[in-house]
Amino acid sequence: MYQKTVLPNGIRVVTEHLPHVRSVSLGIWFETGSRDEDMNQRGYSHLIEHLVFKGTRRYTARDIAEIMDTSGGHLNAFTGKEHTCYYARILDEHFSQAADILTEMLLHSTFDAREIQKERGVILEEIKMYEDTPDEMVHDLFCEALWPNHALGMNILGTRESISGVGRSELLEFVRSYYSADRLVIAAAGNIDHQQVVDEVAGALDSLNHQSPKTREAPKTQAGQTIVKTKDTEQVHLCVGGPGLSRNDERKYALYILDTITGGGMSSRLFQELREERGLVYSTFSYHSSYADTGSFTLYAGFSPEHYQQVLDVIRQELQSLAREPIGDKELERAKSQLKGSLMLSLESTTNRMTRLARGEMSFGKLHGPDEIAEAVDAVTKEELFALSQELFAKDNLTLAAIGPMNQSQEGFQTWQKIV
């Protein structure tokens, strides 16, 4: 059963009671992320996420780890571009303990100077690891090409300079400014009572600042760009795509289906043609990212440098095919069934249900139930998909980012340009 409460201070509490399970997933979500950072604040949200685990007025970092391990639970967090989530998955009998730890972390972390210094080192190592992972880094390079000089185009980790230079006072000021009650969504799914979540979690967080700055500058999308980063790697890592849809766009279900058809599984066009038919890649897929006022649609492939012409030709052919003629009935129905099946299977996880609750509240102010989503997916027509394909895959929209052993002076660099 889905329930929602909005407190006078702006905190939103959404829960789903599942009496047949023994676990609870609790998430504390702030509508604050790397997008809210100025250029000189890059990485602050992610560093703060690390630091809240490093000790509070009542718990040391070791206490937090031992209590959660003893209860058999799991405690973690992640930072996105428009939100940050702190969450726990525990047995229902340990809910109060986990709720106490999470609220204590978010209200009374000490931000000890010694811990800040240590965590700077941890994140600087994370940045180095990231730079050694081109199949991850290329996705940020694609965003940089699409949204240059905007926070959405920057990676979440920050830079060596921004992380090395930040002090305790700057971090605390960022927390005071952006980790506020009106940006807070508390979501819980499992064997838990809604009022208990309101009382024990929302009540404890009542002392947060009640309002924060809401201004976010919309990015200026620069489609049709190409960025190639030379790196001595065994593979070329390639992203091709362009502007997508914002999360409030009514065509989002058509986008989900188009994503599934393009590169969303083993039967997708990219996987079948690049891997199964030609053996050119091990990994290829597509995905979409939707934000409050913009979005992106991206195709990825990793392949040997000598195959780049063939891979680009296949990608170009598949995108042109989708934009040239409507898909067939069989392919459409297969994609719809795949989407609906994935949704239903995901509902077996309390963590997935908790995440759906929070994202639904932050994006739409309500939860779209599985039957409602299935009906919306079934309602998408071939004509709607065709129109969206023509828009997203227009030649002038296509942006390309690549990391691998090539540069602009090499013969063949112009081949990269041919797709855009």
Beta strands, then each sheet from edge to edge (+ up, - down):
strand 1: 2-6
strand 2: 12-17
strand 3: 23-30
strand 4: 74-79
strand 5: 84-91
strand 6: 184-190
strand 7: 226-230
strand 8: 236-243
strand 9: 284-290
strand 10: 295-303
strand 11: 399-404
sheet 1: 1+ 2- 6- 3+ 5- 4+
sheet 2: 7+ 11+ 8- 10+ 9-
end
